[in-house]
Each structure stands twice: as structure tokens, then as C-alpha cells.
Amino acid sequence: MPFTSRDLIDQARDSVPEVDAGELARALEQDPLHAVIDVREQEEVAQGLIASAIHIPRGYLELRVETVLPDRDRPITLYCAVGVRSLLAANTLRAMGYTNVRSLRGGFNSWKSQGLPFKTPRPLSAEQRERYSRHFLLDEVGEEGQAKLLDAKVLVIGAGGLGAPVAYYLAAAGIGTLGLVDFDRVERSNLQRQIFHTDDRIGMLKTESAGIALRALNPEVKVVEHNVHLDGSNAGEIFEQYDVIVNGCDNFPTRYLANDVAVFLGKPMVDGGIFRFEGQVTTMIPWQSPCYRCRYPSPPPPEEAPSCAEAGVLGVLPGLVGTVQATEVLKLILGIGESLSGRLLHVDALAMEFREFRLRRDPGCPVCGAHPTITEPIDYEGFCTNPNLSRAGEARSEILGELAQVG
């Protein structure tokens, strides 16, 4: 007698334990490591899915499950619409060596009919599905991750050498809102490295030129042009509008300002810098990892830190550093991988050498230390001119040496 589909289902039911929706809800509440796999097709998932579920369509299960769930002893419950495909899928996982696999009796329909909580994915257009299709193939991103990117708001400080590759790749990846802060105009000398801009846009505001480039790449991205000089009077209001800050500026007053305001507002910041043939990147998570002041309590003398206009820079170097910064931003938004928080990545383009340095928080840091003494923007131009003197707003003046002693 031929083996029928009914025989396969009966065999799977004999081998795979089934749980009802209430049992699964209690299991998820009691065990945060309990994994749930939704094996339905994408059009079914669009109607809703269990909040903690990992979506792997049945046809891709064997190919992807080992990457997503390498621990074969971890408790796993699979579900489909009514509980048949998930039985067959669970039986397959058992054959692959997974030891603690179950199927949801009645599937998602049962879960939903009992009034248990579920989420509805953000609807994506046909154009979005085509544009971001390569992201959907990554289990760590998928449609849920892409929805996070589309909802994210990222501020890039500087529409120049670092800002260009950062914003280009973030726009291509589908970051929903990109803010750009810069008040300069495009010069011909910028074109060697600032790939936003073109020869026919010389003299145009950099934010405007960047907006043209980004909208041409991805018309769906909302580009917000902040054509202002970033200072203590406007940084807080601008930063509050965004989820992640990217620092690509090339002067110390703005670096200290961006660092301090990011800490004040609890905004993660990805910081990058370039000099001649070298670059560096780190990620700052307020109150968890070292801030810029932990590394550099005061700026170096001007003669020890010449600008690109004075010292020069290899044109492709910002691309290396900016791409790393963009990668850090995407990981922060998606909640995947290990960030450069607490680490500094140094790039030597001449030797093509990447080195990593561990960073520690300074408990005496006046901004993020145990007893912060700088809690609002100061006079950053004055501070960088005379690091021994710092003023909080217009009302306060303190000696940094005294602040260090407090810590």
C-alpha cells in the first residue's frame, strides 16, 4: 500500500507532542528561552503572529533552523495555521536531532480565537519587498527587522567625508528617517572624498546636495535637512527627534557637544574619526560604555590635531570608516551582533591593518561618571580654546581640574 499524506500526519502525531494555546502561553511566560517557530507562508504571517515567534517558512526550515537555533536541546514549539504543517515540520526537526520539539494544536487560529496576544507585522509594498529582498533572506533581519529599519530615525552629524558613506548605506538599507546636520556649502576640494556631492552642485548647501543624492537612491527615505551650526542652543532639540546619533564631524567643539548631549538624552552614538591614512570607530551607549570624555578629558593642542585641510586625507578612507559606522547603526537598530561599545576599532589604511582597543569608563568623568558635574551644554568653543575652563550655559563657570578631583 502506498504511504499517503494521512499516514505521514498520523506518524508525526504519534511522534510529536502537541500543546494547546494556553499551555504554550504559560510556557513562554515561565521560560524566556522557549523558542517558537512560525512555519506559515509570508502572506499568512501578514495577518499576525505570536510576538516572540521566529518566522521560517516551511520550505526553508531545514536550511535555516540550524543557524537560528543551533542548540538542539532548547525547547521549541512550532505552529502553522491549524496545526498540520507544524506537526510535519516538528517531525523533521526530530529527525535532525532536535530533542525537545512540540507542535501547537490548532495552530495560530486557535491562539487567536482564545484572545491571546499577537502582533501584526508592518505591511510592506511590492516595491519594498523587491528593494529589501536580500534583507528578508537573513534570519537576523527578515521582514520584522526591515520594519524596524523603516521605522528608525538616525541623525548624521556632518554631510561630508564620513557622513556620505554612512547616510548612503543607511538610506539603501531602508532607514525611514535620516537627519543631516551641516551648514557648509559644497567646494571642489570636497569631491575627492565626499561622495554625496557632484561638480555641478558646487556652492550648494551640503545638506541640500546630500538630500538630492539620498532621495535619488531611495525615494522612500525621509531626509531632514538641518542646515544649522550645531551648538548648545539647538543640539538637544535636534537630538530628541532621533533614535541613534552618528558623529562624523571634524572639529573638537562639536565632538564634545555631540557626546555630552547624547549622554544627557540617553541616545546611543556611533563616533568616527579620520586622519591622513588612519581612522577609528567606537559606539557609545550612555551609562553603559565609555563616552568621548572618558577617552579624552580635554582636547589636544591645535598643532597636534590638524584638520584634513591642513594634514590631508586619503580619499577612500572615509568610505572604510563610514561603512563601519553604518554597520554599527544597523546592528543597534536590529538588536543583533556585538557592537563596538567599550571597544575602539583602529584602521591603518597603509598597512591595511585593523586593531581593537578595549575602553573603560572613567568613574570621574564629569558627564557620565558616578557624580556628573556637567549636566547641560557648556561653552564648547571656549572649552576647546582653554580646556581648563568650562561654562555650563551662560550662568556657570568651573575649573575642570576641580571637576576631576570631585570624581
Protein Blocks (a to p, Z undefined) as FASTA:
>chain_A
ZZdfklmmmmmmmmmccddfklmmmmmmmmmklccddfbdfklmmnopcfklccddfklm
mmmmmmmmmplkbccddddfkopmmmmmmmmmmmnopabdcddehijmlmmmnopacddd
ddddfklmmmmmmmmmpmklommlmmmmmmpccddehjafklmmmmmmmmmnopabacdd
dfbdcdfklmmmmmmbcfklgoiafklmmmmmmmmmmmmbccddddbdddfklmmmmmmm
pmbdcdfbfbfklmmmmmmmmmmnopacdddddehjaccdddddehkaccfklmmmbacd
fklmccfklnopafklmmmmmmmmmmmmmmmmnopajdfehiacdddfklopaddddddd
dfklcklmmbdcbfbdcdfklmmmmmmbccehjlbccdfklmmmmZZ
